[in-house]
């Protein structure tokens, strides 16, 4: 008989083989979750046959005999390719995500439960249901027929569900029309959201920073803010603020505040064709799967081509054969926090201008796996008590709570109707009229039509405040911060067919029609807008679609001349070590382009990130985590106007700014040498700046995160037109700047031939890792490759015909 060691070895080999065979069998079985995309399927609910042609990237061309069947087919295609994205979106919006995570692990369910409390507490899904109840007949048809298409796929699919469902032991419920409307509620909250900034400023005040310091830290480029003195301190419990900060930092992508973007339109007087060009690239968090899903739909009602969102029946970004449109976030201040003081004699009441008022309360029941939980949520005259999310209403020792006011909480929101109607507009004036129904989130809308019109307007509701400007949380016991209603739309920005022949928006301040109107204090620095303008003005002989695509991929960061002109002259060469001196010489000759093959971009980004922490970290302490974005104009303000910020208040020595500059540069060079070696030519931006497409589940599993996520090296920085906004990850032993925020969708529309318009999306059309179209667009997107969504099915594509049952 073989000895025990040999028996153990044989047993180990057999076990490994068994595991491998089991794993192989599981993979083969999961591969069956890839949907059928060619051949024929018979489905109930269709009025006539529908063709779904998919090109070599999986992008569908849908041809239907009616618009209703077009909505049905779009729901079917979305469910085929992005079912998990749709399921997670509706469950996050409904506050029911912990239910399915808890099926796998109750402890994991408890970890995500706070986010369910967040969306349930803010009643996103309740409002989505209310929007459906009062929807127009046309909207109900779109939502109902789309839901029919999703449910037809669920009823007729073969094989297993996508891997996320298998991992969570979850079977999706039938799709409901309100499931589609909750997306708009989520986006309205995200893109209109400045409550975390108000929370940060409140935390700064509670930590001892004065009004002048807070105003200084949040000043606009070239514009010092007036100090805000209205924050009431000592009312919000310190642990509540700490919890709030941690909660805001941990918000999933579907809830986290975000929003930027570029868009511009050029009139025919400046273009080769004599017709307008429109470019659009919205900037959001990069995710896996990508938010956007490309499609072209042809029906007797016309064509709709561009970017859709799985779960939603209408075209969000694109063209309809007559007009093209794009959206950017205006950064107008449209949300306010209110400090509501608890009645000391009755914790069920809070203090109003005329005395105590009763909280509105409601209970919500949650499930985490098999466990049920009941939570109480409160609301004041201003809105829901948002602090109930991270500090439950059962607490009785609080002096005050925080309530949130937002336009998206209003009960008469018609934004979804405007989205649907926009796809039927035949001209820019027609679209401007339709957008009068647009409520939330407020958006800058760039438009162009085949008649030659171009326009830029701010669409949406902006609150009209009685006194305060919403920069810091208002005192709920008074009326200064109260809203008197909405700013009249006639006062908001609108530029129609300007003499200069173009309109531009890059989240910078645009002038309202009423010069006395103040829309907020937190607009983006104008670097991207200035770069776009300078390039458009020099397009020779006239603008072409190719030029617009090149401009969308442009990496020149206009903050560099300002920054390097301030920083480098303050460094004494004799005080620098040889590697730091070499880095300085590189920066002196750098053209300021944030290219993936640029070592200078890496040196500059790490240096300024460390310098930012050096200058502001001592005053802010742990709050530096909420104030971590490098703002070039802030360095200018410190170096020129307020060098006292360079002094480390934790020491008895007064440190000059030159010390902070030198020490942070030496540290940056030492870190780069340790990570990449002494040869500075190898310190390439693309080595530390790679696209990070976060998946709601897989990104939390180290092996799967690497296996199922493409990470191409990318160009761009925070202030280049090709925006590659990085996340700063600087620890004692390492650093990286992953590209986490940018243009997941790019489009250039040629109004002389809209079928030739070019599109690019990040990652891939399919959300299923077993699909060939899961991440096949990641590298083409990073390299600036565009594709047309034309009327002719591509060679080598696949066709699925849906026939009535």
LODO-803889 format. One line per field, with one value per residue (C-alpha): residue in three letters; x, y, z. Coordinates in steps of 0.05 Angstrom, whole numbers, plus 5000, padded with zeros to 4 digits. Example, Ala and Ser with C-alpha at 12.3 -4.5 7.8 and 13.67 -1.06 7.14 Angstrom:
2
aa <- c(ALA	SER)
px <- c(5246	5273)
py <- c(4910	4979)
pz <- c(5156	5143)
//
This chain:
805
aa <- c(UNK	UNK	UNK	UNK	UNK	UNK	UNK	UNK	UNK	UNK	UNK	UNK	UNK	UNK	UNK	UNK	UNK	UNK	UNK	UNK	UNK	UNK	UNK	UNK	UNK	UNK	UNK	UNK	UNK	UNK	UNK	UNK	UNK	UNK	UNK	UNK	UNK	UNK	UNK	UNK	UNK	UNK	UNK	UNK	UNK	UNK	UNK	UNK	UNK	UNK	UNK	UNK	UNK	UNK	UNK	UNK	UNK	UNK	UNK	UNK	UNK	UNK	UNK	UNK	UNK	UNK	UNK	UNK	UNK	UNK	UNK	UNK	UNK	UNK	UNK	UNK	UNK	UNK	UNK	UNK	UNK	UNK	UNK	UNK	UNK	UNK	UNK	UNK	UNK	UNK	UNK	UNK	UNK	UNK	UNK	UNK	UNK	UNK	UNK	UNK	UNK	UNK	UNK	UNK	UNK	UNK	UNK	UNK	UNK	UNK	UNK	UNK	UNK	UNK	UNK	UNK	UNK	UNK	UNK	UNK	UNK	UNK	UNK	UNK	UNK	UNK	UNK	UNK	UNK	UNK	UNK	UNK	UNK	UNK	UNK	UNK	UNK	UNK	UNK	UNK	UNK	UNK	UNK	UNK	UNK	UNK	UNK	UNK	UNK	UNK	UNK	UNK	UNK	UNK	UNK	UNK	UNK	UNK	UNK	UNK	UNK	UNK	UNK	UNK	UNK	UNK	UNK	UNK	UNK	UNK	UNK	UNK	UNK	UNK	UNK	UNK	UNK	UNK	UNK	UNK	UNK	UNK	UNK	UNK	UNK	UNK	UNK	UNK	UNK	UNK	UNK	UNK	UNK	UNK	UNK	UNK	UNK	UNK	UNK	UNK	UNK	UNK	UNK	UNK	UNK	UNK	UNK	UNK	UNK	UNK	UNK	UNK	UNK	UNK	UNK	UNK	UNK	UNK	UNK	UNK	UNK	UNK	UNK	UNK	UNK	UNK	UNK	UNK	UNK	UNK	UNK	UNK	UNK	UNK	UNK	UNK	UNK	UNK	UNK	UNK	UNK	UNK	UNK	UNK	UNK	UNK	UNK	UNK	UNK	UNK	UNK	UNK	UNK	UNK	UNK	UNK	UNK	UNK	UNK	UNK	UNK	UNK	UNK	UNK	UNK	UNK	UNK	UNK	UNK	UNK	UNK	UNK	UNK	UNK	UNK	UNK	UNK	UNK	UNK	UNK	UNK	UNK	UNK	UNK	UNK	UNK	UNK	UNK	UNK	UNK	UNK	UNK	UNK	UNK	UNK	UNK	UNK	UNK	UNK	UNK	UNK	UNK	UNK	UNK	UNK	UNK	UNK	UNK	UNK	UNK	UNK	UNK	UNK	UNK	UNK	UNK	UNK	UNK	UNK	UNK	UNK	UNK	UNK	UNK	UNK	UNK	UNK	UNK	UNK	UNK	UNK	UNK	UNK	UNK	UNK	UNK	UNK	UNK	UNK	UNK	UNK	UNK	UNK	UNK	UNK	UNK	UNK	UNK	UNK	UNK	UNK	UNK	UNK	UNK	UNK	UNK	UNK	UNK	UNK	UNK	UNK	UNK	UNK	UNK	UNK	UNK	UNK	UNK	UNK	UNK	UNK	UNK	UNK	UNK	UNK	UNK	UNK	UNK	UNK	UNK	UNK	UNK	UNK	UNK	UNK	UNK	UNK	UNK	UNK	UNK	UNK	UNK	UNK	UNK	UNK	UNK	UNK	UNK	UNK	UNK	UNK	UNK	UNK	UNK	UNK	UNK	UNK	UNK	UNK	UNK	UNK	UNK	UNK	UNK	UNK	UNK	UNK	UNK	UNK	UNK	UNK	UNK	UNK	UNK	UNK	UNK	UNK	UNK	UNK	UNK	UNK	UNK	UNK	UNK	UNK	UNK	UNK	UNK	UNK	UNK	UNK	UNK	UNK	UNK	UNK	UNK	UNK	UNK	UNK	UNK	UNK	UNK	UNK	UNK	UNK	UNK	UNK	UNK	UNK	UNK	UNK	UNK	UNK	UNK	UNK	UNK	UNK	UNK	UNK	UNK	UNK	UNK	UNK	UNK	UNK	UNK	UNK	UNK	UNK	UNK	UNK	UNK	UNK	UNK	UNK	UNK	UNK	UNK	UNK	UNK	UNK	UNK	UNK	UNK	UNK	UNK	UNK	UNK	UNK	UNK	UNK	UNK	UNK	UNK	UNK	UNK	UNK	UNK	UNK	UNK	UNK	UNK	UNK	UNK	UNK	UNK	UNK	UNK	UNK	UNK	UNK	UNK	UNK	UNK	UNK	UNK	UNK	UNK	UNK	UNK	UNK	UNK	UNK	UNK	UNK	UNK	UNK	UNK	UNK	UNK	UNK	UNK	UNK	UNK	UNK	UNK	UNK	UNK	UNK	UNK	UNK	UNK	UNK	UNK	UNK	UNK	UNK	UNK	UNK	UNK	UNK	UNK	UNK	UNK	UNK	UNK	UNK	UNK	UNK	UNK	UNK	UNK	UNK	UNK	UNK	UNK	UNK	UNK	UNK	UNK	UNK	UNK	UNK	UNK	UNK	UNK	UNK	UNK	UNK	UNK	UNK	UNK	UNK	UNK	UNK	UNK	UNK	UNK	UNK	UNK	UNK	UNK	UNK	UNK	UNK	UNK	UNK	UNK	UNK	UNK	UNK	UNK	UNK	UNK	UNK	UNK	UNK	UNK	UNK	UNK	UNK	UNK	UNK	UNK	UNK	UNK	UNK	UNK	UNK	UNK	UNK	UNK	UNK	UNK	UNK	UNK	UNK	UNK	UNK	UNK	UNK	UNK	UNK	UNK	UNK	UNK	UNK	UNK	UNK	UNK	UNK	UNK	UNK	UNK	UNK	UNK	UNK	UNK	UNK	UNK	UNK	UNK	UNK	UNK	UNK	UNK	UNK	UNK	UNK	UNK	UNK	UNK	UNK	UNK	UNK	UNK	UNK	UNK	UNK	UNK	UNK	UNK	UNK	UNK	UNK	UNK	UNK	UNK	UNK	UNK	UNK	UNK	UNK	UNK	UNK	UNK	UNK	UNK	UNK	UNK	UNK	UNK	UNK	UNK	UNK	UNK	UNK	UNK	UNK	UNK	UNK	UNK	UNK	UNK	UNK	UNK	UNK	UNK	UNK	UNK	UNK	UNK	UNK	UNK	UNK	UNK	UNK	UNK	UNK	UNK	UNK	UNK	UNK	UNK	UNK	UNK	UNK	UNK	UNK	UNK	UNK	UNK	UNK	UNK	UNK	UNK	UNK	UNK	UNK	UNK	UNK	UNK	UNK	UNK	UNK	UNK	UNK	UNK	UNK	UNK	UNK	UNK	UNK	UNK	UNK	UNK	UNK	UNK	UNK	UNK	UNK	UNK	UNK	UNK	UNK	UNK	UNK	UNK	UNK	UNK	UNK	UNK	UNK	UNK	UNK	UNK	UNK	UNK	UNK	UNK	UNK	UNK	UNK	UNK	UNK	UNK	UNK	UNK	UNK	UNK	UNK	UNK	UNK	UNK	UNK)
px <- c(5000	5025	5047	5005	5046	5032	4958	4955	4988	4941	4882	4906	4913	4843	4815	4847	4822	4753	4754	4778	4726	4672	4698	4700	4629	4606	4639	4607	4539	4547	4567	4495	4474	4495	4430	4408	4424	4411	4356	4283	4241	4165	4140	4071	4057	4085	4040	4088	4157	4218	4290	4349	4414	4476	4542	4612	4610	4541	4507	4434	4398	4324	4273	4200	4133	4110	4140	4106	4141	4205	4199	4184	4246	4290	4266	4281	4351	4368	4347	4389	4452	4447	4398	4441	4452	4376	4363	4414	4390	4317	4334	4381	4328	4275	4318	4316	4387	4403	4348	4387	4456	4429	4410	4484	4507	4468	4530	4542	4469	4478	4537	4496	4433	4450	4444	4375	4356	4382	4340	4279	4286	4288	4229	4258	4213	4151	4160	4174	4107	4072	4103	4075	4006	4001	4039	4010	3980	4041	4089	4049	4050	4126	4136	4086	4111	4183	4165	4130	4195	4236	4187	4183	4258	4251	4194	4229	4303	4341	4399	4422	4416	4478	4532	4512	4443	4474	4524	4468	4418	4369	4313	4289	4217	4177	4194	4146	4139	4159	4225	4243	4225	4268	4331	4310	4301	4371	4403	4365	4393	4464	4471	4435	4473	4516	4494	4560	4597	4550	4563	4638	4633	4591	4643	4698	4660	4650	4724	4741	4754	4727	4681	4738	4778	4720	4705	4778	4780	4719	4733	4723	4779	4791	4734	4742	4677	4644	4647	4583	4569	4502	4525	4498	4552	4548	4479	4498	4530	4603	4590	4533	4579	4633	4582	4556	4625	4639	4571	4579	4649	4622	4562	4556	4562	4487	4480	4545	4544	4578	4571	4613	4616	4633	4586	4590	4555	4583	4539	4541	4577	4639	4634	4656	4586	4549	4508	4520	4564	4550	4597	4576	4614	4582	4630	4607	4638	4667	4630	4625	4580	4581	4520	4508	4482	4485	4426	4392	4316	4278	4202	4151	4155	4228	4297	4327	4402	4451	4458	4404	4406	4387	4321	4296	4255	4274	4336	4377	4432	4430	4394	4327	4344	4325	4359	4417	4428	4476	4473	4522	4514	4508	4531	4477	4462	4397	4400	4401	4413	4374	4394	4328	4330	4293	4241	4275	4207	4184	4232	4175	4175	4224	4228	4199	4195	4129	4141	4146	4122	4110	4155	4121	4137	4129	4153	4187	4198	4263	4288	4360	4359	4307	4310	4259	4273	4225	4254	4222	4236	4220	4209	4205	4175	4239	4244	4265	4310	4372	4410	4361	4399	4464	4437	4369	4309	4308	4363	4334	4395	4404	4397	4385	4378	4393	4337	4347	4310	4316	4276	4273	4230	4174	4110	4098	4163	4153	4225	4210	4157	4207	4258	4207	4182	4252	4261	4203	4225	4235	4275	4314	4255	4211	4261	4267	4191	4192	4247	4204	4176	4246	4251	4306	4364	4378	4418	4452	4425	4464	4423	4431	4383	4385	4354	4419	4399	4444	4428	4450	4400	4395	4334	4306	4285	4331	4305	4291	4316	4289	4357	4415	4451	4453	4528	4524	4468	4413	4381	4314	4284	4284	4262	4325	4342	4271	4252	4201	4191	4230	4270	4231	4257	4261	4318	4359	4415	4394	4439	4405	4443	4498	4537	4603	4576	4585	4562	4605	4592	4641	4609	4636	4593	4550	4515	4440	4394	4382	4451	4429	4415	4463	4462	4513	4586	4614	4624	4681	4745	4742	4803	4765	4717	4775	4812	4751	4740	4812	4811	4744	4766	4827	4796	4819	4795	4730	4707	4698	4672	4743	4766	4712	4732	4804	4782	4744	4809	4851	4898	4926	4912	4909	4922	4995	5023	4991	5015	5085	5096	5080	5114	5179	5209	5201	5247	5321	5362	5418	5370	5347	5377	5398	5335	5289	5330	5322	5247	5244	5280	5230	5172	5203	5203	5136	5079	5026	4993	4967	4987	4993	5066	5085	5130	5119	5045	5061	5112	5066	5005	5041	5078	5016	4976	5029	5035	4960	4964	5025	4991	4921	4929	4949	4889	4839	4864	4821	4777	4832	4798	4737	4779	4828	4817	4876	4851	4903	4874	4880	4955	4957	4916	4961	5027	5006	4956	4956	5025	5006	4971	5040	5059	5050	5008	5030	5101	5133	5171	5141	5151	5153	5118	5184	5196	5129	5144	5214	5195	5134	5175	5231	5180	5146	5212	5232	5165	5170	5242	5222	5163	5190	5265	5313	5303	5252	5235	5198	5153	5096	5028	4995	5030	4991	4932	4891	4816	4780	4711	4680	4630	4579	4598	4661	4702	4696	4726	4802	4811	4748	4762	4826	4798	4734	4757	4795	4844	4872	4922	4888	4905	4877	4873	4823	4825	4838	4780	4793	4778	4814	4797	4838	4826	4884	4907	4969	4989	5055	5081	5049	5008	4965	4918	4867	4822	4754	4713	4707	4671	4640	4602	4626	4589	4600	4537	4541	4476	4490	4489	4466	4474	4549	4554	4607	4599	4644	4627	4671	4679	4627	4554	4543	4546	4557	4630	4617	4597	4647	4621	4635	4697	4715	4705	4750	4814	4780	4747	4814	4845	4790	4758	4688	4634	4573	4502	4479	4418	4457	4470	4545	4579	4594	4538	4482	4407	4351	4280	4224	4157	4088	4068)
py <- c(5000	5069	5110	5165	5219	5188	5179	5252	5274	5232	5259	5330	5320	5290	5346	5398	5364	5359	5433	5450	5407	5438	5507	5493	5466	5528	5573	5535	5540	5615	5625	5607	5673	5709	5726	5704	5761	5727	5685	5694	5698	5699	5745	5764	5838	5860	5890	5872	5844	5882	5876	5885	5889	5890	5915	5890	5925	5900	5967	5955	5984	5973	5976	5974	5986	6033	6076	6031	5970	6010	6022	5947	5927	5977	5946	5877	5897	5933	5872	5826	5867	5905	5867	5873	5947	5956	5913	5948	6017	6003	5969	6025	6076	6038	6026	5951	5932	5902	5851	5815	5826	5798	5734	5720	5747	5782	5820	5845	5865	5906	5941	5967	5978	6052	6067	6035	6079	6138	6128	6104	6162	6211	6175	6168	6110	6141	6201	6157	6122	6190	6214	6153	6164	6234	6220	6239	6184	6187	6177	6119	6085	6093	6066	6010	5985	5989	5948	5898	5889	5879	5828	5792	5779	5755	5708	5678	5678	5612	5592	5623	5696	5741	5724	5777	5745	5677	5702	5733	5676	5727	5723	5792	5813	5836	5906	5962	6030	6066	6027	6068	6134	6124	6136	6209	6216	6189	6233	6295	6285	6270	6326	6378	6359	6406	6384	6348	6415	6450	6394	6402	6477	6463	6413	6466	6516	6466	6449	6522	6553	6623	6651	6686	6622	6581	6635	6635	6559	6558	6620	6620	6632	6707	6719	6721	6703	6746	6711	6675	6688	6652	6583	6566	6526	6476	6449	6389	6333	6321	6246	6262	6304	6251	6198	6244	6254	6179	6165	6217	6190	6119	6133	6085	6114	6115	6163	6202	6275	6284	6321	6359	6358	6395	6415	6465	6482	6518	6555	6540	6606	6574	6503	6470	6444	6508	6471	6469	6421	6400	6364	6333	6293	6288	6273	6224	6170	6114	6050	5978	5973	6042	6085	6096	6047	6065	6051	6074	6065	6074	6076	6111	6168	6180	6163	6167	6155	6164	6149	6114	6091	6018	6018	6082	6084	6153	6178	6219	6245	6244	6266	6253	6271	6344	6367	6345	6360	6353	6366	6396	6409	6484	6479	6528	6521	6484	6446	6472	6443	6471	6464	6448	6457	6407	6435	6425	6410	6359	6319	6305	6378	6428	6504	6546	6621	6625	6571	6495	6451	6376	6332	6294	6221	6156	6085	6042	5967	5938	5867	5843	5771	5740	5796	5853	5922	5981	6051	6119	6178	6251	6313	6387	6445	6448	6375	6306	6301	6276	6266	6210	6170	6166	6182	6147	6185	6143	6188	6233	6274	6315	6390	6395	6356	6371	6376	6380	6421	6403	6418	6344	6335	6377	6340	6369	6350	6340	6327	6257	6286	6336	6281	6242	6302	6326	6266	6291	6364	6388	6451	6489	6536	6475	6444	6508	6508	6434	6446	6495	6431	6410	6414	6373	6367	6436	6427	6470	6444	6455	6450	6452	6438	6424	6493	6524	6546	6536	6551	6543	6548	6533	6488	6470	6498	6541	6563	6636	6648	6702	6725	6675	6646	6574	6571	6544	6508	6557	6567	6532	6572	6635	6651	6680	6613	6597	6590	6638	6593	6583	6635	6657	6622	6688	6708	6645	6639	6632	6644	6635	6643	6689	6735	6701	6637	6587	6570	6535	6504	6469	6478	6549	6609	6633	6700	6700	6745	6782	6812	6817	6743	6702	6627	6605	6605	6538	6539	6502	6540	6566	6528	6478	6531	6577	6522	6503	6575	6587	6524	6540	6611	6585	6528	6539	6544	6525	6476	6402	6342	6315	6378	6370	6299	6322	6377	6327	6288	6350	6343	6414	6439	6515	6519	6498	6566	6598	6544	6534	6609	6615	6553	6545	6615	6604	6544	6558	6510	6509	6483	6423	6355	6332	6290	6348	6397	6351	6348	6424	6429	6380	6421	6485	6457	6420	6442	6427	6368	6313	6257	6186	6184	6247	6241	6314	6303	6252	6297	6356	6318	6285	6348	6392	6339	6336	6412	6418	6374	6411	6479	6463	6399	6431	6478	6426	6363	6303	6349	6351	6287	6327	6384	6342	6368	6410	6479	6518	6586	6569	6562	6630	6661	6632	6650	6720	6743	6697	6664	6654	6590	6560	6564	6499	6520	6457	6482	6543	6561	6605	6567	6606	6581	6565	6511	6478	6481	6450	6397	6373	6370	6331	6282	6274	6259	6209	6173	6170	6144	6090	6067	6074	6079	6137	6146	6202	6186	6125	6164	6162	6190	6128	6083	6114	6143	6085	6083	6052	6024	6006	5949	5949	5878	5855	5916	5892	5824	5832	5774	5789	5863	5852	5796	5831	5902	5934	5989	6023	6079	6145	6217	6279	6314	6351	6414	6388	6383	6308	6305	6250	6269	6226	6201	6218	6155	6174	6130	6126	6072	6084	6130	6127	6172	6126	6158	6153	6210	6233	6227	6158	6182	6226	6249	6297	6313	6338	6373	6369	6293	6268	6196	6209	6233	6200	6166	6134	6101	6071	5997	5960	5952	5889	5883	5808	5787	5726	5770	5789	5860	5865	5909	5912	5988	6006	6015	6048	6097	6114	6123	6168	6120	6139	6100	6120	6099	6098	6068	6011	5948	5936	5878	5822	5841	5797	5804	5781	5785	5791	5767	5772	5707)
pz <- c(5000	4986	5046	5076	5041	4972	4989	5010	4945	4903	4942	4932	4857	4852	4894	4850	4788	4819	4836	4766	4733	4778	4762	4688	4691	4729	4677	4619	4654	4668	4596	4580	4611	4547	4511	4442	4393	4327	4298	4316	4380	4387	4441	4466	4468	4401	4347	4291	4277	4302	4278	4326	4286	4330	4300	4316	4384	4402	4389	4368	4309	4324	4269	4290	4257	4312	4367	4418	4391	4391	4466	4475	4436	4474	4540	4513	4489	4553	4594	4549	4559	4625	4670	4732	4722	4716	4778	4821	4799	4817	4883	4904	4885	4924	4985	4976	4959	5027	5015	4961	4990	5056	5019	5011	5079	5133	5155	5084	5081	5144	5113	5054	5095	5110	5036	5035	5093	5054	4991	5030	5078	5020	4987	4917	4897	4928	4883	4822	4834	4841	4776	4740	4770	4742	4677	4609	4566	4520	4579	4607	4538	4535	4606	4599	4533	4556	4618	4573	4534	4597	4624	4557	4563	4635	4614	4553	4571	4571	4614	4679	4698	4694	4746	4797	4805	4813	4865	4906	4896	4869	4818	4792	4801	4740	4716	4737	4702	4766	4764	4702	4735	4797	4755	4744	4819	4832	4779	4802	4872	4847	4797	4838	4900	4941	5010	5025	5013	5061	5110	5102	5115	5177	5201	5189	5231	5286	5284	5298	5230	5224	5171	5135	5132	5104	5053	5033	5024	4978	4937	4862	4813	4814	4863	4938	4974	5026	5094	5115	5188	5197	5219	5288	5324	5380	5360	5318	5359	5338	5329	5282	5238	5239	5218	5164	5135	5134	5104	5048	5032	5026	4982	4923	4853	4843	4902	4907	4886	4819	4755	4706	4629	4565	4510	4454	4389	4329	4280	4205	4191	4223	4195	4131	4115	4131	4183	4258	4296	4367	4415	4480	4533	4601	4659	4712	4754	4710	4726	4704	4667	4638	4653	4578	4526	4452	4407	4343	4339	4273	4271	4227	4278	4261	4286	4355	4362	4418	4492	4531	4604	4616	4654	4620	4556	4529	4493	4543	4497	4422	4359	4326	4254	4266	4329	4372	4446	4504	4578	4628	4702	4716	4789	4808	4883	4886	4952	5023	5091	5150	5223	5257	5333	5375	5423	5491	5522	5470	5426	5378	5358	5329	5332	5276	5266	5303	5355	5359	5302	5299	5257	5202	5213	5175	5185	5133	5137	5111	5101	5106	5084	5131	5183	5183	5210	5220	5217	5231	5186	5200	5158	5174	5137	5096	5077	5101	5162	5127	5192	5209	5157	5196	5266	5274	5298	5362	5391	5444	5466	5402	5406	5331	5266	5193	5142	5067	5016	4942	4879	4864	4926	4896	4879	4810	4775	4699	4680	4653	4607	4581	4567	4528	4488	4471	4426	4383	4377	4306	4319	4373	4387	4395	4443	4484	4493	4514	4564	4603	4636	4657	4733	4765	4761	4734	4671	4619	4553	4488	4425	4349	4292	4218	4205	4230	4301	4361	4434	4506	4562	4636	4644	4712	4778	4821	4888	4903	4973	5018	5045	5049	4988	5010	5020	5091	5129	5148	5215	5211	5268	5224	5154	5122	5089	5068	4995	4965	4904	4840	4802	4742	4680	4642	4687	4676	4624	4551	4491	4423	4357	4385	4338	4353	4323	4380	4451	4503	4571	4616	4685	4689	4706	4647	4652	4668	4630	4695	4714	4787	4793	4835	4820	4871	4891	4868	4793	4760	4745	4673	4646	4603	4576	4559	4523	4482	4463	4442	4397	4365	4350	4313	4273	4201	4149	4182	4235	4218	4257	4260	4295	4348	4362	4369	4417	4460	4467	4479	4540	4547	4618	4619	4693	4681	4660	4721	4768	4742	4735	4809	4837	4799	4811	4886	4886	4896	4853	4905	4958	4916	4910	4841	4826	4847	4805	4745	4757	4759	4692	4662	4687	4659	4589	4595	4549	4601	4565	4610	4563	4587	4563	4601	4663	4677	4687	4741	4775	4775	4801	4859	4877	4879	4916	4970	4971	4980	5042	5067	5063	5086	5127	5192	5195	5171	5207	5188	5146	5093	5068	5048	5019	4979	4909	4884	4863	4824	4840	4914	4908	4874	4930	4983	4951	4930	4982	5043	5054	5128	5106	5091	5164	5202	5262	5298	5307	5342	5278	5224	5159	5093	5031	4999	5051	5035	4961	4968	5018	4979	4915	4947	4977	4909	4874	4929	4924	4848	4850	4900	4858	4786	4793	4786	4710	4706	4634	4661	4708	4658	4675	4646	4697	4754	4716	4691	4683	4741	4723	4790	4794	4850	4870	4835	4855	4927	4912	4899	4850	4811	4812	4773	4730	4708	4701	4643	4665	4603	4613	4599	4584	4617	4683	4725	4681	4611	4560	4558	4631	4668	4740	4786	4856	4902	4938	4977	5035	5074	5028	4960	4916	4854	4815	4783	4731	4764	4735	4663	4597	4595	4533	4477	4415	4358	4318	4246	4231	4156	4161	4229	4208	4204	4276	4318	4386	4438	4504	4557	4574	4532	4512	4553	4628	4625	4633	4589	4530	4477	4485	4559	4556	4483	4479	4538	4498	4436	4484	4517	4448	4422	4372	4351	4313	4274	4290	4218	4183	4150	4191	4195	4162	4209	4257	4282	4274	4320	4295	4347	4322	4354	4387)
//
